[in-house]
């Protein structure tokens, strides 16, 4: 086989796109059409390091598309569930109605993303059934990019679809959305080379569907060779485990618009949760409409939820 990387050299670079039972699929940088089935070196186990999907790795090419992972590059972030490293974008899909958006869940998801240095795009679907103007206003004020559309009526060349494609271009992106929001329809328009099965993404193949629950990245060649997407079955699989990783003292930073208005409170230890507008700048910004009420309510609820988590939980 004529490869574009060196045999018996540990200097080959690539990215893990799948991992099942200690066997990892690596896409080499120098030959993105090849899939290397690789084991990891034994010392990783002693160092308590587990390779995972999204990792940038060095590998030794052996033969017959087999390899051996020798090193893992420093990670930008690491999500626990789903397990994935170096996630760069989260596309959150919701609706104004049918089903009505759960604002607390949206805020919880976006807080996890911001804390992990993941860019967030809110896509409000079914805009033909119920306009998402209020949702767009809330999350635009919060500093996020937003798109409102009707996936049922959209096409691949519409401005809204192009904006989403531009957002995920050259990045690793996860899509999250509650059941019934039309995420499947949206993703099929965005990525026609893939089909969304009940349990997750699967490539269109003649002998059936790939239905494994393992996290897997899919390269979107029609956007770019460095664009990868993954799918999350629902909200709960993405956010619950991550919440425990946000220290209470850093929750403020996960709400950009609240953080921006948090300076100048009368008391230096202001928590921006129960204080009045006469002493708290955040509460004053809420009363003046600068910070949407729902966002502050979510902040307070999350603050209390994180405060209740015990170190041994």
C-alpha positions, 0 to 999 in steps of 0.5 A, a space after each residue: 500500500 502506498 501511504 503518505 506517512 512513514 512506516 515504523 516512525 512515531 512522528 506521524 500525526 493524526 486525530 482519533 475519531 472513534 474508540 471502542 474497547 481499547 482500539 482507536 480509529 485514527 485519521 492521519 493528517 497526511 492522508 485523510 482518506 485512510 483509517 488507522 486501527 491503533 492500540 495505545 502504548 501500555 504506559 498510558 495506563 500506568 500514567 492514568 491517561 486514556 486516549 479518547 475521541 478528538 485527541 491529537 496523537 502521534 502514532 507509529 504506522 505498522 502495516 495493513 492500516 494498523 498503528 500504535 499510538 505513542 503520544 497524546 497532545 495537550 488537550 484544549 478541553 475534555 468532556 466527560 459525557 460524551 467523552 470527547 477532547 478538543 471540542 470547539 463548537 456546540 450547536 444547541 437546537 431549540 424551538 419557541 414552541 412544539 416543544 417549548 424551549 426549556 430555558 434553564 436547560 439551554 442556559 445550563 448547556 451554554 454555561 458548560 460550553 463557555 466554561 470549557 472554552 467551547 463556542 456556542 451557536 443557538 439554532 431556533 427551529 420551527 420558526 414557521 410555527 412560532 417565531 423565535 424573536 424572544 429567544 433570539 433577543 435573550 441569547 443575542 444579549 447574552 453574547 451568543 450567535 443565533 440563527 432562526 429558521 424552519 428546517 422543514 422549509 430550508 435548503 442547502 443554499 439558504 443564508 441560515 444554513 450557510 451561517 451554520 456551516 461557516 460556524 462549524 467549518 474547520 472545527 470539532 462540533 457537537 449538536 445538542 437538542 431535546 427530542 422533537 426540536 427537529 435536530 435530525 432534519 436540520 443535520 440532514 440538510 447541513 450534512 447530506 452525506 450522513 443520515 441521522 438514525 434514532 440512536 445517533 449519526 450513521 453513514 448511508 450504507 447499503 447493508 444497514 446502519 451503524 448504530 453504535 452508541 460510542 462517540 464518533 467524529 464524522 469528517 465533513 468533506 464537503 465543508 473541509 477536510 478538518 471539519 468534524 461533527 458528532 451528535 448527542 442523543 439529548 441534553 442529559 448526556 452532555 451536561 450533567 457530568 460536566 456541571 460538577 466540573 464548574 467550581 462555584 467561584 467560576 460560574 460567573 464567567 460561564 454567563 458572559 453578560 452577567 460577568 460583564 455587569 458584575 463589577 462595582 457592587 457595594 459588597 466585594 463578596 457579592 454573589 449576584 444571586 439574592 442581593 438587591 439592585 441597590 447593592 448589586 450591579 447585576 440585579 440592577 442590570 436585570 431590572 434595566 433589561 440589560 440582562 434577561 430575567 430568565 438568564 439571571 434566574 438560571 444563574 441563581 439556580 445553577 449557583 444553588 445547584 453547584 453549591 449543593 454538590 458535595 466534594 465526594 459526590 
